Amino acid sequence: EPAARRCPVCRNDPLINVTYTYGDELGVSSGRVRATRDLPELEQRFSELNVYVVEVCTCCGWNHLTTSFVIGTGQPRARRGNSRRTAD
């Protein structure tokens, strides 16, 4: 996603904001790049995700972590898989 400022190193192209999401609940999708518009849906589906926004210059490769935050419901997810029944 385009950022509002130019690269502080090479002063060429505008920077790009890249948003990454990490969380155990994401499984193999942890560390994936996400669009900002997808975050509200993820926040409602998962209990806790770490979000990192990095400014990147596509011209010289400079990058910088601009912000990080946690999203999610705060509620544990229901377990999937085998449910155990106890015999009476």
Secondary structure by P-SEA (a helix, b strand, c coil): cccccccccccccbbbbbbbbbcccccccccccccccaaaaaaacccbbbbbbbbbcccccccccccccccccccccccccbbbbbcc
